Amino acid sequence: MNALLWGILLSLSPIVEMQGGIPVALSSGFNPWLVFILCYAANLLVIPILYFFLEFVHDRFLHFKTYQSAFDKLMERCRKKVRPYVDKYGMIGFALFVAIPTPGTGAYTATLGAWFLGMPKRKAFIAIAVGILINAFIVFGVAFGGMKLFSVI
């Protein structure tokens, strides 16, 4: 499988997201802006996919104690991470939370947090999309600059 496809799949995956996807895809030799757009779009797809899961599939799994316990722990962790940003800075703080390119602050955590806090979907989508975009520019700049500096691409 080529590096561009791996980069897209990593951008869709939890934990790694674009922080791993963009550098891997850049190593493929494809146009850097194509890499940027495809990895961003893949990470953006996380939002509707996760909302679909939470609204339609989640209820069917709640009667399994193992699932419910794991989900409750995950939601508590997301709530603790997201709520302070939303309470203090509103949607701008929420977008900035997503923009920080560190593990646990990406599209998955933000979407789970938005759903848990009952944020309007449209506002949450826009805030997460803006945060992901900022995150993508940061990761792209560091990865592309580093690869250029070390003559990898």
Long-range contacts (C-beta under 8 A, 24 or more apart in sequence): 2-28, 3-27, 3-28, 3-29, 4-28, 4-30, 4-35, 4-38, 7-35, 7-38, 7-39, 8-38, 8-39, 8-42, 9-42, 11-38, 11-39, 11-40, 11-42, 11-43, 12-42, 12-43, 12-45, 12-46, 14-108, 15-103, 15-104, 15-108, 17-43, 17-46, 17-106, 17-107, 17-108, 18-43, 18-101, 18-106, 18-132, 18-135, 18-136, 18-139, 19-101, 19-103, 19-106, 19-139, 22-136, 22-139, 22-140, 22-143, 23-139, 23-143, 23-147, 26-140, 26-143, 26-144, 26-147, 26-153, 27-147, 27-152, 27-153, 29-153, 32-140, 32-144, 32-153, 35-140, 36-136, 36-140, 39-136, 40-132, 40-133, 40-136, 43-106, 43-107, 43-132, 43-136, 44-107, 44-129, 44-132, 46-106, 46-107, 46-108, 46-111, 47-107, 47-111, 47-125, 47-128, 47-129, 50-107, 50-108, 50-111, 50-112, 50-115, 51-111, 51-115, 51-121, 54-111, 54-112, 54-115, 74-112, 75-112, 75-116, 78-109, 78-112, 78-113, 78-116, 79-113, 79-116, 79-117, 81-105, 81-109, 81-113, 82-109, 82-110, 82-113, 82-114, 82-116, 82-117, 83-113, 83-117, 86-113, 86-117, 86-119, 91-123, 91-126, 91-127, 92-127, 94-119, 94-124, 94-127, 94-128, 94-131, 95-127, 95-128, 95-130, 95-131, 95-134, 96-131, 96-134, 97-131, 98-127, 98-128, 98-130, 98-131, 98-132, 98-134, 98-135, 99-130, 99-131, 99-132, 99-134, 99-135, 99-138, 100-135, 101-135, 101-138, 101-139, 106-132, 106-135, 107-132
